[in-house]
Amino acid sequence: MKYNSLLATGLSVVLLAGCDSARHQQSGLPTPASSSPNSGPVLSPAEKQIVKTDLARIQEYWRHQTSAGAGRAATAQVVIVEGFDVFHCTPNDMGTSSISPAHYCAEKNTIVVPAFAVLRDLSFPPGRDALDFELAHEDGHAKRAGDPKLAGESTLANETGATCLAGKAMANAGFNPADISAVVTYLTNLPVATENYGSGAQQAAAYRQGATGGNC
């Protein structure tokens, strides 16, 4: 799901202006690597490690599951897009830049994580919990892509389904109840509802369903 598009315009402008070191130091988060206005956002080594470590934690859950698509979710690769880099899922697409939304590339079984998305998530509440949800949600798309029974579902069903799987994975991968609760609050408060992605309340309900053992 492209959560960047759900952010209020004012918040997006603040984020595009960059993340200052003081805010990260006060919150205990890693300080982002410096970048000039012409280079595009980049991550520090510590921030890159957070992405890789937390996704591996989520994927470990799917590694032990046997349901359709679990193997695909467990082995999805991650690509972090920084600076002027562009990731192409298919030869003719427009590409994903460092300020694009995070998304899942089914053709390459790859979770594409632009630097902007990481800096945004780590800079505003609930911080790392929001990033972990985003990783788990995109990995949920990987699982759904490996289940032929789900082919042809609507975008809304696909998005809420991936969110449900994110809740299931996080609840079973050792994330504590406070993390789960923080994600539910985060989703509930998403400011924009769309036909394709639903409302924050719909996303929160789907996540809660997965986190409490419901079917996804």
Secondary structure, DSSP 8 states (H G I E B T S, - for coil): --GGGGS-HHHHHHHHT---HHHHHHHT--------TTT-----HHHHHHHHHHHHHHHHHHHT--STTHHHHHH-EEEEE-TT--B-SSTTS--B-TTS--EEEGGGTEEEEEHHHHHHHHHSTTTHHHHHHHHHHHHHHHHHHT-GGGTT--HHHHHHHHHHHHHHHHHHTT--HHHHHHHHHHHHT-S--BTTTB-HHHHHHHHHHHHTT---
